[in-house]
Amino acid sequence: MLGQDLLACVRREGVAVTGLARRDLDVTVAAAVRHAFQLARPDVVVNCAAWTAVDDAEAHEAEAWAVNGRGPANIAAACAADGARLVQISTDYVFDGTALRPYAEDAGPAPRTAYGRTKLAGEQAVLGELGDACYVVRTAWLYGAHGPNFVRTMIRLERQRPAVDVVDDQHGQPTWTVDVARQIIALIQSGAAPGIYHATSSGQTTWCGLAREVFRLVGADPARVRAIASSALDRPARRPANSVLGHDRWALAGIAPIGGWQVALRAALPRLVAAETGGSPG
Ligand SMILES: NC(=O)c1ccc[n+]([C@@H]2O[C@H](COP(=O)([O-])OP(=O)(O)OC[C@H]3O[C@@H](n4cnc5c(N)ncnc54)[C@H](OP(=O)(O)O)[C@@H]3O)[C@@H](O)[C@H]2O)c1
């Protein structure tokens, strides 16, 4: 989902770029990563590949770790050998989700899920290998045209059901993949200080608040979205109550953070509706 929007945004910049799907490169295989580097000879690598099935990771942590921990380690080693810079994409799940304020970039990670542990392993691998030659870009609550996601699900359910129940006790920043792509490009082009950056929209809401905004934007009654508690859903992986990330490091880099989540959602919606319904974004 993020990788495809990033590719499109980089192409619009007129920069030569190679996009590799899993069928082109399995990041868990070090020799395959080295071979891909020999072919592409990259100056910069952005690793969007991940095991993103949060619930499945609980029962398959070793497999998730291979993709989210060993994969970035393989890519970082190849970057170190070839002098390439790396952008590793990470997640709010590295935090425990219990804080009462936004998580700063240097807040202590304490993942509570298998997915979070494996993603933290990926962060540590790239920072350990590359230090000054890498960025870790954490994002959260992503939606985009190229993949299943919560916003697309709400667009579909609004058409199918009279009412939907959505949790109202998890807080986060709904974030458009195109905004993250633009943020990654700005980071690479700026030569900003290496380290951790948080690429999420500004403001915050709950999943219920997001669903109601989707309904409102498509002209439906937001009251058709009913608030429920997370405890009503029995899911293998515990969801963070607070996924809100702080954005202070962007100012130090001289880059504006992503704007408010409602503005982004309004801009993205025609593409998401088109992706969901097979129509044209107009
Ligand atoms: N989605 C979110 O809300 C969210 C939130 C926070 C952070 N993130 C992070 O953002 C990044 C992008 O997420 P996304 O939502 O765009 O994920 P996505 O749509 O699930 O894309 C992940 C991609 O990685 C590929 N992949 C899986 N295993 C691989 C392997 N061994 N080798 C090469 N490629 C492999 C997948 O291929 P297949 O499709 O063939 O499996 C898929 O194309 C990830 O680092 C994720 O952890 C996402």
The ligand as a Tripos MOL2 file, in Angstrom:
@<TRIPOS>MOLECULE
LIG
   48    52     1     0     0
SMALL
NO_CHARGES

@<TRIPOS>ATOM
      1 N1         -0.8130   -0.1930    7.3520 N.am      1 LIG1
      2 C1         -0.6450    0.4890    8.4660 C.2       1 LIG1
      3 O1         -1.6010    1.0040    9.0810 O.2       1 LIG1
      4 C2          0.7380    0.6890    9.0260 C.ar      1 LIG1
      5 C3          0.8440    1.3330   10.2680 C.ar      1 LIG1
      6 C4          2.1240    1.5450   10.8040 C.ar      1 LIG1
      7 C5          3.2390    1.1580   10.0980 C.ar      1 LIG1
      8 N2          3.1010    0.5030    8.9090 N.ar      1 LIG1
      9 C6          4.3210    0.1000    8.2270 C.3       1 LIG1
     10 O2          4.3300    0.7220    6.9630 O.3       1 LIG1
     11 C7          5.0190   -0.1100    6.0180 C.3       1 LIG1
     12 C8          4.1450   -0.3140    4.8010 C.3       1 LIG1
     13 O3          2.9260   -0.9020    5.2360 O.3       1 LIG1
     14 P1          1.7290   -1.1980    4.2180 P.3       1 LIG1
     15 O4          0.4780   -0.9410    4.9570 O.co2     1 LIG1
     16 O5          2.0170   -0.5540    2.9140 O.co2     1 LIG1
     17 O6          1.9020   -2.7760    4.1130 O.3       1 LIG1
     18 P2          1.4210   -3.8140    3.0030 P.3       1 LIG1
     19 O7          0.4270   -3.2100    2.0860 O.co2     1 LIG1
     20 O8          1.0680   -5.0550    3.7540 O.co2     1 LIG1
     21 O9          2.7600   -4.0210    2.1950 O.3       1 LIG1
     22 C9          3.8080   -4.7990    2.6970 C.3       1 LIG1
     23 C10         4.4730   -5.4290    1.5060 C.3       1 LIG1
     24 O10         5.5710   -6.2210    1.9630 O.3       1 LIG1
     25 C11         5.5970   -7.3720    1.1420 C.3       1 LIG1
     26 N3          6.3560   -8.4400    1.7630 N.ar      1 LIG1
     27 C12         5.9650   -9.2760    2.7540 C.ar      1 LIG1
     28 N4          6.9490  -10.1600    3.0110 N.ar      1 LIG1
     29 C13         7.9630   -9.8870    2.1730 C.ar      1 LIG1
     30 C14         9.2480  -10.4530    1.9320 C.ar      1 LIG1
     31 N5          9.6850  -11.5120    2.6410 N.pl3     1 LIG1
     32 N6         10.0360   -9.9030    0.9810 N.ar      1 LIG1
     33 C15         9.6030   -8.8490    0.2520 C.ar      1 LIG1
     34 N7          8.4050   -8.2670    0.4220 N.ar      1 LIG1
     35 C16         7.5940   -8.7930    1.3710 C.ar      1 LIG1
     36 C17         4.1390   -7.7270    0.9370 C.3       1 LIG1
     37 O11         3.9940   -8.6040   -0.1460 O.3       1 LIG1
     38 P3          2.6880   -9.5540   -0.2470 P.3       1 LIG1
     39 O12         1.5400   -8.6120   -0.4490 O.co2     1 LIG1
     40 O13         2.9810  -10.4080   -1.4410 O.co2     1 LIG1
     41 O14         2.6140  -10.2900    1.0360 O.co2     1 LIG1
     42 C18         3.5540   -6.3520    0.6700 C.3       1 LIG1
     43 O15         3.6620   -6.0170   -0.6750 O.3       1 LIG1
     44 C19         5.3830   -1.3790    6.7830 C.3       1 LIG1
     45 O16         6.6900   -1.2550    7.2750 O.3       1 LIG1
     46 C20         4.4220   -1.3880    7.9540 C.3       1 LIG1
     47 O17         4.9580   -2.0860    9.0450 O.3       1 LIG1
     48 C21         1.8860    0.2680    8.3430 C.ar      1 LIG1
@<TRIPOS>BOND
     1     1     2 1
     2     2     3 2
     3     2     4 1
     4     4     5 ar
     5     4    48 ar
     6     5     6 ar
     7     6     7 ar
     8     7     8 ar
     9     8     9 1
    10     8    48 ar
    11     9    10 1
    12     9    46 1
    13    10    11 1
    14    11    12 1
    15    11    44 1
    16    12    13 1
    17    13    14 1
    18    14    15 2
    19    14    16 1
    20    14    17 1
    21    17    18 1
    22    18    19 2
    23    18    20 1
    24    18    21 1
    25    21    22 1
    26    22    23 1
    27    23    24 1
    28    23    42 1
    29    24    25 1
    30    25    26 1
    31    25    36 1
    32    26    27 ar
    33    26    35 ar
    34    27    28 ar
    35    28    29 ar
    36    29    30 ar
    37    29    35 ar
    38    30    31 1
    39    30    32 ar
    40    32    33 ar
    41    33    34 ar
    42    34    35 ar
    43    36    37 1
    44    36    42 1
    45    37    38 1
    46    38    39 2
    47    38    40 1
    48    38    41 1
    49    42    43 1
    50    44    45 1
    51    44    46 1
    52    46    47 1
@<TRIPOS>SUBSTRUCTURE
     1 LIG1         1 GROUP 0 **** ****
